[in-house]
Amino acid sequence: MTDLVETVAWLVDIPSVTGGEAALRNAIADRLGGMPQQAVADSLVVGDPAEGVVLLAGHLDTVPLQGHVGATVTEDRVHGLGATDMKGGLAVMIHLVETLGPEGLACVFYAGEEGPLAGNQLGPVLESAPWLASASAGIVLEPTDRVVEAGCQGVINADVTFFGEPAHSARPWLGDNAVDKAGEFLTQMRGLQPELHVVGGLEFREVITVTTAHGGVARNVVPSEFVMNVNYRFAPDRAIGDATARLGEVCAAADRIVVTDVAPAGAVDISHPMFQALIQRSGSAVVGKQGWTDVAQLGAAGVPAVNFGPGEPSMAHKPGESVRISDLTWAYDSLLGILR
């Protein structure tokens, strides 16, 4: 049987930037062709279409390429785009279903996770395969750096806009510079500190960050509009309405706030016997997920879920992305032990 390192390298060598996951989906479908399968758009479900299965979930897509093309293997790591986020997790899923067979197991390989929630195909997969909602438990194989991550933060993105008045840049007093107008707000944002929330005994740090900004139409025109994307990661003890109100308070100085993307937080729950067995088997600590994962969508569908997978979250989305080979075997052995 192909070993885990070879499988990760194989997956990395098949490009799957968000929106271009079909080739990787087809390659996995061909490899697992003797098992029950259901294709949904660019996503794939492999496993037993029955109630009470254990659901393993991993996204196929990666962020755009930032470094070299393809996989390279060193003594202790597999390097390449998506190695840690999350083709290492996909490799573990593939090997588990190849070892255990599909009975009692459902592996969901889904597209569109790295973009807005509207393009995330886990939702359509759950609608097209409603039996998945009866799964006894779910594990999302995002990289967790050898811990179990419970719950996840919610996310709000908003266009925050300051308006001014255009004028010739040689006579700026005839206009109102929208970029300058935002200066006090940007100073406030720079000084904003993480807000600690303790949920279920676990720590989550709420953060609000300006992630993109643009304004102006030419180098000799006073800009009349300055638009920023403000990204809010809120704790699981906040409902979406409360989080939206909080973002509005922080951005109150702006002339316009338009929410463009919302994803709910994931509930913190590690009480399921399978999660307790996983904690014991892997020797893992339990921490809150600082970030968003599809634990939230699974929880909303009625499937209790945790994050547990190979790799370091700090390596995700970086040009030098890689996954530790020891993490691959640790995650595989831990999951194999509880699934058997």
C-alpha positions as CSV (number, residue, x, y, z in Angstrom):
1,M,0.0,0.0,0.0
2,T,1.2,3.5,-0.7
3,D,2.6,5.1,2.4
4,L,1.3,8.4,3.9
5,V,4.3,10.4,2.7
6,E,3.8,9.3,-0.9
7,T,0.0,10.0,-0.6
8,V,0.6,13.6,0.7
9,A,3.1,14.2,-2.1
10,W,0.7,12.8,-4.7
11,L,-2.1,15.1,-3.4
12,V,0.2,18.2,-3.4
13,D,1.2,17.5,-7.0
14,I,-2.4,17.9,-8.1
15,P,-3.2,21.6,-8.0
16,S,-6.5,22.5,-6.3
17,V,-6.7,26.2,-5.7
18,T,-10.2,27.3,-4.7
19,G,-12.4,27.0,-7.8
20,G,-10.2,24.4,-9.4
21,E,-10.7,21.3,-7.2
22,A,-12.3,19.0,-9.8
23,A,-9.0,17.3,-10.9
24,L,-8.2,16.4,-7.3
25,R,-11.7,15.2,-6.6
26,N,-11.5,13.0,-9.6
27,A,-8.1,11.6,-8.7
28,I,-9.4,10.6,-5.2
29,A,-12.6,9.1,-6.7
30,D,-10.5,7.0,-9.0
31,R,-8.2,5.8,-6.2
32,L,-11.2,4.8,-4.0
33,G,-13.2,3.6,-6.9
34,G,-14.2,0.3,-5.4
35,M,-16.1,2.0,-2.5
36,P,-19.6,3.6,-2.4
37,Q,-19.3,7.2,-3.7
38,Q,-21.4,10.2,-4.3
39,A,-20.1,13.3,-6.2
40,V,-21.6,16.7,-5.4
41,A,-20.4,19.5,-7.6
42,D,-16.6,19.5,-7.1
43,S,-16.9,17.5,-3.8
44,L,-17.0,13.8,-3.0
45,V,-18.5,11.5,-0.3
46,V,-16.9,8.1,0.1
47,G,-18.4,5.6,2.6
48,D,-21.3,3.8,4.0
49,P,-24.6,5.6,3.4
50,A,-26.1,4.6,6.7
51,E,-27.1,6.2,10.0
52,G,-24.7,6.5,12.8
53,V,-21.5,6.6,10.8
54,V,-18.4,8.4,11.9
55,L,-17.9,11.4,9.6
56,L,-14.3,12.5,8.6
57,A,-14.2,15.8,6.7
58,G,-11.4,17.6,4.8
59,H,-11.4,20.3,2.2
60,L,-9.8,19.8,-1.2
61,D,-8.9,23.4,-2.0
62,T,-5.8,25.5,-1.2
63,V,-5.0,29.2,-1.3
64,P,-3.2,30.4,-4.4
65,L,0.4,29.4,-5.1
66,Q,3.0,31.5,-3.4
67,G,6.1,29.3,-3.7
68,H,7.5,26.5,-5.8
69,V,5.3,24.1,-7.7
70,G,4.8,20.5,-6.5
71,A,5.9,18.5,-3.5
72,T,9.4,17.9,-2.1
73,V,10.2,15.5,0.7
74,T,13.0,16.0,3.2
75,E,14.0,13.8,6.1
76,D,11.2,14.9,8.4
77,R,8.7,16.9,6.3
78,V,6.7,17.0,3.1
79,H,6.8,20.5,1.6
80,G,4.4,22.1,-0.9
81,L,1.2,24.1,-1.3
82,G,-1.5,22.6,0.9
83,A,0.8,20.1,2.6
84,T,-0.4,21.2,6.1
85,D,-3.7,22.9,5.1
86,M,-4.9,20.3,4.5
87,K,-3.6,17.6,2.2
88,G,-1.9,15.9,5.1
89,G,-5.4,15.5,6.6
90,L,-6.8,14.3,3.3
91,A,-4.0,11.6,3.1
92,V,-4.9,10.4,6.6
93,M,-8.6,10.1,5.6
94,I,-7.7,8.2,2.4
95,H,-5.5,5.7,4.3
96,L,-8.1,5.2,7.1
97,V,-10.9,4.3,4.6
98,E,-8.4,2.1,2.7
99,T,-7.4,0.3,5.9
100,L,-10.8,0.0,7.6
101,G,-13.1,-0.1,4.6
102,P,-16.2,2.1,4.1
103,E,-18.6,0.4,6.6
104,G,-19.5,2.7,9.4
105,L,-17.3,5.5,7.9
106,A,-18.1,8.5,5.7
107,C,-15.2,10.6,4.3
108,V,-16.3,13.9,2.9
109,F,-13.8,15.6,0.5
110,Y,-15.3,19.0,-0.2
111,A,-14.4,22.1,-2.2
112,G,-14.5,25.8,-1.5
113,E,-13.5,26.0,2.1
114,E,-10.8,28.7,1.6
115,G,-13.3,31.2,0.2
116,P,-16.5,32.8,1.4
117,L,-19.0,30.6,3.2
118,A,-21.4,31.0,0.2
119,G,-18.9,29.0,-1.9
120,N,-18.2,26.3,0.7
121,Q,-19.5,23.0,-0.7
122,L,-19.9,21.2,2.6
123,G,-23.4,22.7,3.0
124,P,-24.5,21.4,-0.5
125,V,-22.9,18.0,0.4
126,L,-25.0,17.8,3.6
127,E,-28.1,18.7,1.6
128,S,-27.4,16.1,-1.1
129,A,-26.5,13.3,1.3
130,P,-28.9,13.9,4.2
131,W,-27.9,10.7,5.8
132,L,-24.7,12.4,6.8
133,A,-26.6,14.5,9.4
134,S,-27.3,11.3,11.3
135,A,-23.6,10.7,11.8
136,S,-22.7,9.8,15.4
137,A,-19.7,12.1,15.5
138,G,-17.5,14.2,13.1
139,I,-13.8,14.9,12.9
140,V,-12.5,17.8,10.8
141,L,-8.9,17.0,9.9
142,E,-7.6,20.6,9.8
143,P,-4.0,20.9,11.2
144,T,-4.1,21.1,15.0
145,D,-0.4,20.8,16.0
146,R,-0.9,17.7,18.1
147,V,-3.9,18.9,20.1
148,V,-7.7,18.5,19.9
149,E,-9.3,21.8,19.0
150,A,-12.9,22.2,20.3
151,G,-15.4,24.5,18.7
152,C,-14.3,27.4,16.5
153,Q,-14.7,31.1,16.1
154,G,-17.3,32.7,14.0
155,V,-16.4,35.2,11.2
156,I,-17.8,38.4,9.9
157,N,-16.4,40.4,7.0
158,A,-17.6,43.9,6.3
159,D,-16.9,46.7,3.9
160,V,-16.2,49.7,6.0
161,T,-16.2,52.9,4.0
162,F,-15.3,56.6,4.5
163,F,-16.6,59.1,2.0
164,G,-14.9,62.4,1.1
165,E,-15.1,64.9,-1.8
166,P,-12.9,64.7,-4.9
167,A,-10.6,67.6,-6.0
168,H,-7.4,68.2,-7.8
169,S,-4.4,67.1,-5.7
170,A,-2.8,70.5,-6.3
171,R,-5.8,72.1,-4.5
172,P,-6.7,69.6,-1.8
173,W,-8.5,72.2,0.3
174,L,-11.3,72.2,-2.4
175,G,-12.1,68.6,-1.5
176,D,-12.2,66.2,1.5
177,N,-9.6,63.3,1.5
178,A,-11.4,60.1,2.4
179,V,-8.1,58.3,3.3
180,D,-7.1,61.1,5.7
181,K,-10.6,61.0,7.1
182,A,-10.1,57.3,8.1
183,G,-6.8,58.1,9.9
184,E,-8.2,58.2,13.4
185,F,-10.2,55.0,12.8
186,L,-7.0,53.2,11.6
187,T,-5.1,54.4,14.7
188,Q,-7.9,53.0,16.8
189,M,-7.8,49.7,15.0
190,R,-4.0,49.4,15.5
191,G,-4.5,49.8,19.2
192,L,-7.3,47.3,19.5
193,Q,-6.3,44.4,21.8
194,P,-7.6,40.8,21.6
195,E,-10.6,40.2,23.8
196,L,-10.4,37.0,25.9
197,H,-13.5,34.8,26.1
198,V,-13.6,31.6,28.1
199,V,-16.1,29.1,26.7
200,G,-16.5,25.7,28.2
201,G,-13.3,26.2,30.1
202,L,-11.4,27.0,26.9
203,E,-9.9,30.3,25.8
204,F,-10.9,32.1,22.6
205,R,-9.4,35.5,21.6
206,E,-11.7,37.8,19.7
207,V,-9.8,39.9,17.2
208,I,-11.0,42.6,14.7
209,T,-8.5,43.3,11.8
210,V,-8.4,45.5,8.7
211,T,-7.3,43.0,6.0
212,T,-7.6,45.0,2.7
213,A,-7.9,48.7,1.8
214,H,-8.4,50.7,-1.4
215,G,-9.3,54.2,-2.4
216,G,-8.7,56.8,-5.0
217,V,-9.0,56.8,-8.8
218,A,-5.7,58.6,-9.9
219,R,-2.5,59.9,-8.5
220,N,-3.6,63.5,-9.0
221,V,-7.1,63.3,-7.5
222,V,-8.1,63.7,-3.9
223,P,-9.8,60.3,-3.1
224,S,-13.5,60.6,-2.4
225,E,-13.9,57.0,-1.1
226,F,-11.8,54.7,1.0
227,V,-13.0,51.1,1.6
228,M,-11.6,48.6,4.0
229,N,-12.4,45.0,4.6
230,V,-12.7,44.5,8.4
231,N,-12.5,40.9,9.5
232,Y,-14.0,39.9,12.9
233,R,-13.3,36.6,14.6
234,F,-15.8,36.2,17.4
235,A,-16.0,33.7,20.2
236,P,-18.5,30.8,20.4
237,D,-20.5,32.5,23.2
238,R,-21.6,35.2,20.7
239,A,-24.6,34.8,18.4
240,I,-24.3,36.3,14.9
241,G,-26.6,39.2,15.8
242,D,-24.5,40.1,18.9
243,A,-21.3,39.9,16.9
244,T,-22.7,42.1,14.1
245,A,-23.7,44.7,16.7
246,R,-20.2,44.6,18.3
247,L,-18.6,45.2,14.9
248,G,-20.9,48.1,14.3
249,E,-19.8,49.7,17.6
250,V,-16.1,49.3,16.7
251,C,-16.6,50.8,13.2
252,A,-19.1,53.5,14.3
253,A,-16.9,56.3,12.9
254,A,-17.3,55.0,9.4
255,D,-19.8,56.5,6.9
256,R,-21.0,53.1,5.8
257,I,-20.7,49.5,7.1
258,V,-21.9,46.6,4.8
259,V,-21.6,43.1,6.1
260,T,-20.4,40.9,3.1
261,D,-19.8,37.5,4.6
262,V,-20.9,35.7,7.9
263,A,-20.1,32.3,9.3
264,P,-21.4,31.2,12.7
265,A,-19.1,30.0,15.5
266,G,-18.9,26.3,16.3
267,A,-20.1,24.9,19.6
268,V,-17.6,23.8,22.2
269,D,-18.4,20.1,23.1
270,I,-15.9,17.4,23.8
271,S,-18.3,15.2,25.9
272,H,-18.8,12.6,23.2
273,P,-17.2,9.2,24.1
274,M,-15.4,9.2,20.8
275,F,-13.8,12.5,21.5
276,Q,-12.8,11.4,25.0
277,A,-11.3,8.3,23.5
278,L,-9.4,10.4,20.9
279,I,-8.0,12.6,23.6
280,Q,-6.8,9.6,25.6
281,R,-5.4,7.7,22.6
282,S,-3.5,10.7,21.1
283,G,-2.3,12.1,24.4
284,S,-3.6,15.4,23.3
285,A,-4.4,18.6,25.3
286,V,-7.7,20.3,24.4
287,V,-7.8,23.9,23.3
288,G,-10.3,26.3,21.7
289,K,-10.0,26.7,18.0
290,Q,-8.6,30.2,17.2
291,G,-10.1,30.5,13.8
292,W,-13.0,29.1,11.8
293,T,-13.5,25.6,10.6
294,D,-16.4,23.5,9.4
295,V,-16.9,22.1,12.9
296,A,-19.5,25.0,12.8
297,Q,-21.4,23.6,9.8
298,L,-21.4,20.1,11.1
299,G,-22.6,21.3,14.5
300,A,-25.4,23.3,12.9
301,A,-26.4,20.1,11.0
302,G,-26.6,18.2,14.4
303,V,-23.3,16.4,14.2
304,P,-21.0,16.9,17.2
305,A,-17.5,17.5,15.9
306,V,-13.9,18.5,16.8
307,N,-10.8,19.5,14.9
308,F,-8.0,17.0,14.9
309,G,-5.4,16.6,12.1
310,P,-1.7,16.6,11.1
311,G,0.2,19.8,10.7
312,E,0.8,23.1,12.4
313,P,-1.8,25.9,11.8
314,S,1.1,28.4,11.9
315,M,2.3,26.9,8.6
316,A,-1.0,27.3,6.8
317,H,-1.1,29.8,3.9
318,K,2.6,30.4,4.0
319,P,5.0,30.2,1.0
320,G,7.2,27.6,2.8
321,E,4.2,25.4,3.8
322,S,5.1,21.9,5.0
323,V,3.8,19.1,7.3
324,R,5.8,17.0,9.7
325,I,5.9,13.3,8.7
326,S,5.7,12.4,12.4
327,D,2.4,14.3,12.6
328,L,1.0,12.2,9.7
329,T,1.7,8.9,11.5
330,W,0.5,10.4,14.9
331,A,-2.9,11.4,13.5
332,Y,-3.3,8.2,11.5
333,D,-2.5,5.9,14.4
334,S,-4.6,7.9,16.8
335,L,-7.7,7.8,14.6
336,L,-7.1,4.2,13.6
337,G,-7.0,3.2,17.2
338,I,-10.4,4.7,18.1
339,L,-12.2,3.8,14.8
340,R,-11.3,0.1,15.1
